[in-house]
Amino acid sequence: MATAPAPRDAADAAEQDRLILDAVQRFLDRDVKPHVHHLEHDDIYPEEIVGKMKELGLFGATIGAEFGGLGLSASTYSQIVEAVSRVWMSLSGIFNSHLIMASAVQRFGTSEQKQRFLPRFASGEVRGGLALTEPDCGTDLQAIRTVARPEGNGWVIDGTKTWISNGIHGQCFAVLVKTDLEAQPRHRGMTMFLAEKGPGFTVGRKLEKLGYKGIDSAELVFSDYRIPHDNLVGGEPGSGLKHALAGLELGRINVAARGVGVAQAALDESVRYSQVRRTFGKPICEHQAIQLKLADMATRVEAARHLVRAAAEAYDAGRRCDMEAGMAKLFASEAALENSLEAMRIHGGYGYSKEFPVERLYRDAPLLAIGEGTNELQRLIIAKQLIARNPV
Ligand SMILES: Cc1cc2nc3c(=O)[nH]c(=O)nc-3n(C[C@H](O)[C@H](O)[C@H](O)COP(=O)(O)OP(=O)(O)OC[C@H]3O[C@@H](n4cnc5c(N)ncnc54)[C@H](O)[C@@H]3O)c2cc1C
């Protein structure tokens, strides 16, 4: 029967995804939840947990099976990110930006680059992230100053990147540089390299943060760093901005899924607390003012989850999804911010205490409105696409 294999494959894939999601949930319950408070408050890199993440295959979650990855769709992957962020958002950053680097290689790398890097990325043997931001620019990426000049069979990179996630514990980074300072438009002079740490590529300093603890954010310094031409993504200079922006589409779906996780965690804590805390002779969940908050929080979570699902489905179908990813990122990150603040109000004084998880959610949520393109930028992307898709 011509139609038989497809549904069976789809059913198999769905069953496999379910098994992976179950395994991730067991790992979160057993290996993460009991340790979050201590690791987060003391800002400790979760070495042992990272070892377990390797075993689970999370560092290869979206890398193709032919390279040793799990080959998950963005739809399944975003559910993993949500589940992880519901427990501890920082953990998702340890594999999210690593996988964006991997997706640049998988989508745009030469076949030699795929063979050389992807199996090591998938196993977690080599981990890293994406190095775009510089001390003088983040949103306006075309203004970067890190430069690569040709020398012999390779290139020499000079410049500084900042705020780079996994900067200290990672070994390899997809670095955006200028290879032609005079190019017009400017993006034609931009190129992405896969830079492995070594002479000339060092960590400047660890950056201290409000939240998002445990994961390292660092300044990376390139000084006369020699890199072979074989590490130039795709083999030809001039497409670096395209490679970076394509990665950010998946990155924004990731961040949106983190937003759903954090917003859901704030709701979970509030639903629980409001049933045990009593004022004026009854649990506070019986006061209408608290009920209004819970209802709005729950509605935001559901709406954000639907937006993430729609964006991930568009990404998986190979459709252009910058508007969908932008909407999901904008709405879900704002939902995380609003829900974490509401959770703090619902917890009263205990919400402000370091003994309860709510204050961590409140410190983690604002990053979601900044990273992977600020929410101001998302609004500009959404509006631009809205007009482009509806010409008069
Ligand atoms: C914890 C953390 C982790 C990070 N991880 C990484 C990482 O792994 N890799 C990486 O490359 N970067 C990383 N970043 C950097 C992050 O992506 C940038 O901070 C972000 O893109 C904003 O850039 P900026 O900080 O330079 O702000 P700016 O670009 O200076 O923006 C400042 C303000 O101006 C607004 N603005 C700018 N341009 C416009 C405009 N045209 N219209 C309207 N408003 C505008 C912005 O929305 C913002 O409100 C991280 C940042 C943090 C805090």
The ligand as a Gaussian input file, in Angstrom:
#p B3LYP/6-31G(d) Opt

LIG

0 1
 C       23.227000      37.152000      29.689000
 C       23.448000      37.501000      28.248000
 C       23.854000      36.500000      27.367000
 C       24.144000      36.821000      26.038000
 N       24.625000      35.844000      25.196000
 C       25.087000      36.205000      23.976000
 C       25.757000      35.246000      23.144000
 O       25.919000      34.067000      23.486000
 N       26.246000      35.662000      21.945000
 C       26.110000      36.950000      21.512000
 O       26.583000      37.266000      20.428000
 N       25.464000      37.890000      22.274000
 C       24.974000      37.546000      23.490000
 N       24.339000      38.484000      24.280000
 C       24.223000      39.848000      23.805000
 C       22.802000      40.216000      23.383000
 O       22.455000      39.520000      22.230000
 C       22.778000      41.739000      23.206000
 O       22.909000      42.318000      24.506000
 C       21.504000      42.207000      22.546000
 O       21.493000      41.802000      21.192000
 C       21.357000      43.733000      22.593000
 O       22.505000      44.367000      22.155000
 P       23.180000      45.520000      23.040000
 O       23.300000      45.011000      24.415000
 O       24.420000      45.944000      22.343000
 O       22.132000      46.695000      23.034000
 P       22.044000      47.890000      21.974000
 O       22.085000      47.354000      20.589000
 O       23.039000      48.917000      22.334000
 O       20.585000      48.453000      22.277000
 C       20.301000      49.339000      23.362000
 C       18.818000      49.698000      23.333000
 O       18.488000      50.360000      22.100000
 C       17.440000      49.687000      21.438000
 N       17.618000      49.779000      19.995000
 C       18.755000      49.516000      19.295000
 N       18.541000      49.728000      17.983000
 C       17.257000      50.114000      17.849000
 C       16.442000      50.486000      16.745000
 N       16.887000      50.457000      15.489000
 N       15.163000      50.865000      16.991000
 C       14.677000      50.865000      18.244000
 N       15.394000      50.534000      19.334000
 C       16.663000      50.167000      19.131000
 C       17.537000      48.246000      21.932000
 O       16.292000      47.566000      21.775000
 C       17.894000      48.463000      23.375000
 O       16.736000      48.784000      24.099000
 C       23.977000      38.156000      25.587000
 C       23.520000      39.150000      26.478000
 C       23.264000      38.837000      27.775000
 C       22.825000      39.931000      28.723000

